[in-house]
């Protein structure tokens, strides 16, 4: 989503300081942080603000606002194809994904919508780290936002060695009958010597505890630090 937004910024189709009108009754609001700011008179955040809210807080309302702004899920899918990325399927916005997931619990084995493979995510992050996806300014902005991610600090962030920096994003599904379909964390670990390592951890359909799954992900980050020394 962020790639699509910043690609439009690089082309001059959007500006980071453009204001976007958001009403209190937007269907994606739910209980997101953004909802608290959209009072009776609405709220007018900038593209930059929405981008940071989407990444830092995983705010679904911010995400859907930006998805609409760039032309919808199909446009994002097309952009990924244009950039040469395979292994992604972007089919629904957050509102529709959440509503359908609650109805069917999102655990159908045949479900292939809104998915990405670990290697696809790793390739995208590697290209981002190498400055091959966006302009230098947009790449730096996206990485800055990813270093501020606040969700699930007990995962990769908990295993980051002292002096290192992590730019990442987490993803989590709901649980059904004790099984959590997806527990994810993906990012770029940056060492003090300026070397970097792309780390993508996807845990699928696990009956382990939240703490246990988080500890496993943290251990991967810790292992990367140890092996690089």
C-alpha positions in Angstrom: 0.0 0.0 0.0 2.8 2.4 1.0 4.6 1.5 -2.2 1.6 2.5 -4.3 1.2 5.8 -2.4 4.8 6.8 -2.7 5.0 5.8 -6.3 2.2 8.3 -7.0 4.2 10.9 -5.0 7.3 10.2 -7.1 5.3 10.7 -10.3 3.8 14.0 -9.0 0.2 12.6 -8.9 0.0 13.0 -5.1 1.8 15.3 -2.6 2.6 14.3 0.9 1.1 17.5 2.3 -2.2 17.0 0.4 -5.1 17.0 2.9 -7.7 14.2 2.8 -11.2 14.8 4.2 -12.4 11.9 6.4 -15.8 11.8 8.0 -16.7 10.2 11.3 -19.0 7.7 9.7 -16.4 6.3 7.3 -17.2 2.5 7.1 -13.5 1.6 7.9 -13.4 3.6 11.1 -14.2 0.9 13.6 -12.2 1.4 16.8 -9.1 2.7 15.0 -7.0 5.5 16.4 -8.1 7.7 13.5 -11.7 7.4 14.5 -11.0 9.3 17.7 -9.8 12.3 15.7 -12.8 12.4 13.3 -15.2 14.3 15.4 -18.6 15.8 14.2 -16.8 18.0 11.7 -14.6 15.3 10.3 -10.8 15.3 10.1 -8.4 16.4 7.4 -5.0 14.5 7.8 -2.3 14.8 5.2 -1.1 11.9 3.0 2.1 11.8 5.0 0.1 11.5 8.3 -2.1 8.7 6.9 1.0 6.9 5.6 2.6 6.9 9.1 -0.7 5.9 10.8 -1.0 3.0 8.4 2.5 1.7 9.1 3.2 2.8 12.6 -0.2 1.8 14.1 -1.6 -0.5 11.5 -4.6 1.8 11.3 -7.2 0.3 9.0 -9.1 3.5 8.4 -5.9 5.2 7.3 -5.1 2.2 5.1 -8.4 2.2 3.3 -8.3 5.9 2.8 -5.0 5.6 1.0 -6.1 2.5 -0.9 -9.0 4.5 -2.3 -6.7 7.4 -3.0 -4.4 5.4 -5.3 -7.3 3.6 -7.2 -8.2 0.6 -5.1 -6.8 -2.9 -4.6 -6.7 -3.7 -8.3 -4.4 -0.8 -9.0 -2.0 -1.8 -6.2 -2.0 -5.4 -7.7 -1.2 -3.9 -11.1 1.6 -1.8 -9.7 3.3 -4.8 -8.1 3.1 -6.6 -11.5 4.5 -3.6 -13.3 7.4 -3.6 -10.8 8.0 -7.3 -11.5 6.9 -8.7 -8.2 5.2 -12.1 -8.1 3.7 -13.9 -5.1 1.3 -11.2 -4.0 -2.5 -11.0 -4.3 -4.1 -7.8 -3.3 -7.9 -8.3 -3.6 -9.8 -6.4 -0.9 -9.5 -3.3 1.3 -9.3 -3.7 5.1 -13.0 -3.1 5.6 -14.1 -5.9 3.3 -11.3 -8.2 4.4 -12.3 -7.7 8.0 -16.0 -8.2 7.4 -15.6 -11.3 5.4 -13.0 -12.7 7.8 -15.4 -12.3 10.7 -18.2 -14.1 8.8 -16.2 -17.1 7.6 -13.3 -16.8 10.2 -10.9 -16.6 7.3 -9.6 -20.2 7.8 -10.7 -21.8 4.5 -7.7 -23.9 3.2 -8.6 -22.8 -0.3 -8.4 -19.1 0.5 -5.8 -17.4 -1.7 -7.0 -13.8 -1.7 -4.9 -11.1 0.0 -1.8 -13.3 0.4 1.9 -12.9 0.0 4.6 -15.5 0.1 7.6 -14.9 2.4 10.0 -14.8 -0.5 7.9 -12.2 -2.3 7.9 -10.0 0.8 11.6 -10.5 1.2 12.3 -9.5 -2.4 10.2 -6.3 -2.0 12.0 -5.4 1.2 15.4 -6.0 -0.5 14.6 -3.8 -3.4 13.4 -1.1 -0.9 16.6 -1.4 1.1 18.6 -1.1 -2.2 16.8 2.0 -3.3 15.4 0.2 -6.4 11.7 0.8 -5.7 11.2 4.5 -5.1 13.1 7.7 -5.2 15.7 8.3 -2.5 13.4 10.6 -0.6 10.5 8.3 -0.7 12.6 5.3 0.2 14.0 7.1 3.2 10.5 8.2 4.3 9.1 4.7 4.1 12.0 3.2 6.1 11.7 6.0 8.7 8.0 5.1 9.2 8.9 1.4 9.4 11.4 2.1 12.2 8.6 3.6 14.2 6.2 0.6 14.1 4.5 0.2 17.4 2.6 -3.1 16.9 3.8 -6.3 18.5 7.2 -5.1 19.9 7.7 -8.6 21.4 8.3 -10.1 18.0 11.3 -9.1 15.8 11.9 -5.9 17.8 12.5 -8.0 21.0 15.4 -9.8 19.3 17.2 -6.9 17.8 20.8 -6.7 19.0 22.0 -3.6 20.9 23.0 -0.8 18.5 21.0 -2.3 15.6 17.9 -0.7 13.9 14.8 -2.4 12.7 12.4 -1.2 10.0 9.5 -3.6 9.9 5.8 -4.2 9.7 3.7 -6.8 11.6 0.6 -8.8 10.5 -1.8 -10.9 12.5 -5.0 -12.8 11.9 -7.7 -13.5 14.5 -7.8 -16.9 16.2 -10.5 -19.5 15.7 -10.8 -22.6 18.0 -7.4 -22.1 19.3 -5.7 -21.7 15.9 -4.1 -18.5 14.7 -4.0 -18.5 11.0 -1.2 -15.9 10.6 1.4 -14.4 12.9 3.9 -12.4 10.8 6.7 -9.9 11.1 8.9 -8.7 8.2 11.6 -6.1 8.1 15.1 -4.9 7.5 17.7 -5.3 10.3 20.4 -2.7 10.0 23.7 -3.3 11.8 26.0 -0.5 13.1 28.5 -1.2 10.3 25.8 -0.2 7.8 25.2 -3.8 6.6 21.5 -4.9 6.4 19.6 -8.1 6.5 16.0 -8.7 5.3 14.1 -10.9 7.7 10.6 -12.3 7.0 8.9 -14.6 9.5 5.4 -16.1 8.8 3.9 -18.5 11.3 0.8 -20.2 9.8 -2.1 -22.0 11.5 -0.4 -22.3 14.9 -1.9 -23.4 18.2 1.0 -22.0 20.1 0.4 -19.2 22.6 0.8 -15.6 21.6 3.9 -15.4 23.8 5.4 -18.6 22.2 4.9 -17.4 18.7 6.3 -14.0 19.5 9.4 -15.6 21.2 10.1 -17.7 18.1 10.0 -14.6 15.8 12.3 -12.7 18.2 14.7 -15.6 18.2 15.1 -15.3 14.4 16.2 -11.6 14.8 18.5 -12.6 17.6 20.1 -15.4 15.5 20.7 -13.0 12.6 22.6 -10.7 14.9 24.7 -13.5 16.3 25.5 -15.0 12.8 26.6 -11.6 11.4 29.3 -11.2 14.0 
